[in-house]
């Protein structure tokens, strides 16, 4: 019968042995992925040929000047106004019902199509035509929506 193992010897690798193992792993990885590495090198070569690396290097060298210019542009009043307007619009959009917004956008598209058809016909609309179209349920619905929209808009402008 064999003698029982009483101590486990942990193999300690020297720095040189670890370095050698990493080199072997890298060689294996390179050999297994030769095609992908060749493509990467082709892309890097193309980027170098068109000057991307020189431009990136120049930008890194001038990073403080670029940051100063960018901050100067961002803090201009028109840009800050635009950012504030975008934030206000985003806040307003979050309070709207998405289904109503979708329906309104679809209706707007349909209305633009109808308006475009009318422009192509070059037909003149008279006063009697305006009175007659009020009986059309689609037009009556749109006019009612517009009137009540304007009423709500006026109330919103009045409130402080």
C-alpha positions in Angstrom: 0.0 0.0 0.0 1.2 3.5 -0.8 2.0 6.0 1.9 -0.6 8.7 2.5 0.0 12.2 1.3 0.6 14.4 4.3 1.8 17.6 2.7 0.9 19.3 -0.6 3.7 21.1 -2.3 2.5 24.3 -4.0 4.6 24.9 -7.1 5.9 28.5 -7.0 6.6 29.9 -10.5 9.4 32.4 -10.9 8.8 35.6 -12.7 10.7 34.3 -15.7 8.5 31.2 -15.8 5.3 33.3 -15.6 6.6 35.6 -18.4 7.4 32.5 -20.5 3.9 31.0 -19.9 2.3 34.3 -20.9 4.3 34.4 -24.1 3.2 30.8 -24.9 -0.4 31.8 -24.2 -0.1 34.8 -26.5 1.5 32.7 -29.3 -1.4 30.3 -29.1 -4.0 33.1 -29.1 -2.3 34.7 -32.1 -2.2 31.4 -34.0 -5.8 30.6 -33.3 -7.1 34.1 -34.3 -4.8 34.8 -37.3 -7.6 35.9 -39.6 -9.1 38.3 -37.1 -5.8 39.8 -36.2 -4.9 40.4 -39.9 -8.3 42.2 -40.3 -7.5 44.4 -37.3 -4.1 45.2 -38.6 -5.6 46.1 -42.0 -8.0 48.5 -40.3 -5.3 50.1 -38.2 -3.2 50.5 -41.4 -6.1 52.2 -43.2 -6.7 54.5 -40.2 -3.0 55.4 -40.2 -3.0 56.0 -44.0 -5.9 58.5 -43.7 -4.3 60.4 -40.8 -6.6 59.4 -38.0 -3.8 58.7 -35.5 -2.0 62.0 -36.3 -5.3 63.9 -35.7 -6.0 62.1 -32.5 -2.4 62.7 -31.3 -2.7 66.4 -32.1 -6.0 66.6 -30.3 -4.5 64.9 -27.2 -1.6 67.4 -27.3 -4.0 70.3 -27.4 -6.6 68.9 -25.0 -6.6 71.8 -22.7 -7.0 74.3 -25.5 -9.9 72.2 -27.0 -11.6 71.9 -23.6 -11.3 75.7 -23.1 -12.9 76.4 -26.5 -15.6 73.8 -26.0 -16.5 75.2 -22.6 -16.5 78.7 -24.1 -18.9 77.6 -26.8 -21.2 75.7 -24.5 -21.6 78.6 -22.1 -22.7 81.0 -24.8 -26.2 82.3 -24.2 -27.8 80.8 -27.4 -26.5 77.4 -26.5 -27.6 77.6 -22.9 -31.0 78.8 -24.1 -31.2 75.8 -26.4 -30.3 73.4 -23.6 -32.9 75.0 -21.3 -35.5 74.8 -24.1 -34.7 71.1 -24.8 -35.0 70.3 -21.1 -38.4 72.2 -20.9 -39.7 70.4 -24.0 -38.5 67.0 -22.6 -40.4 67.8 -19.3 -43.5 68.8 -21.3 -43.3 65.6 -23.4 -43.1 63.4 -20.3 -46.4 64.8 -18.9 -48.3 64.0 -22.2 -50.3 60.9 -22.7 -48.3 58.8 -25.2 -51.4 57.4 -26.9 -52.9 60.8 -27.4 -49.5 62.1 -28.8 -49.4 59.1 -31.2 -53.0 59.8 -32.3 -52.3 63.5 -32.8 -49.1 62.8 -34.8 -51.0 60.4 -37.1 -53.8 62.9 -37.5 -51.3 65.6 -38.3 -49.8 63.4 -41.0 -53.2 62.7 -42.5 -54.1 66.4 -42.4 -50.8 67.3 -44.2 -51.7 64.8 -46.9 -55.2 66.3 -47.4 -53.8 69.8 -47.4 -51.2 68.9 -50.0 -54.0 67.4 -52.2 -55.9 70.7 -51.9 -52.9 72.7 -52.9 -52.4 70.6 -56.0 -56.1 71.1 -57.0 -55.7 74.9 -56.9 -59.5 75.1 -56.1 -60.8 78.3 -54.5 -62.9 78.1 -51.3 -65.8 80.5 -50.9 -67.7 81.6 -47.8 -70.6 79.2 -48.6 -68.1 76.4 -48.8 -66.9 77.2 -45.3 -70.4 77.1 -43.9 -71.1 73.8 -45.6 -68.0 72.1 -44.3 -69.0 72.7 -40.7 -71.5 69.9 -41.2 -68.7 67.5 -42.1 -68.0 65.5 -38.9 -64.2 65.4 -39.5 -63.9 69.1 -39.9 -66.3 69.8 -37.0 -64.2 67.5 -34.8 -61.0 69.3 -35.9 -62.4 72.7 -35.3 -63.8 71.7 -31.9 -60.4 70.3 -31.0 -58.7 73.5 -32.1 -61.2 75.7 -30.2 -60.8 73.8 -27.0 -57.0 73.5 -27.5 -56.9 77.3 -27.8 -59.0 77.7 -24.6 -56.7 75.4 -22.7 -53.7 77.2 -24.0 -55.2 80.6 -22.9 -55.8 79.2 -19.4 -52.3 77.9 -19.2 -50.9 81.3 -20.2 -53.0 83.1 -17.6 -51.9 80.9 -14.7 -48.8 82.0 -12.9 
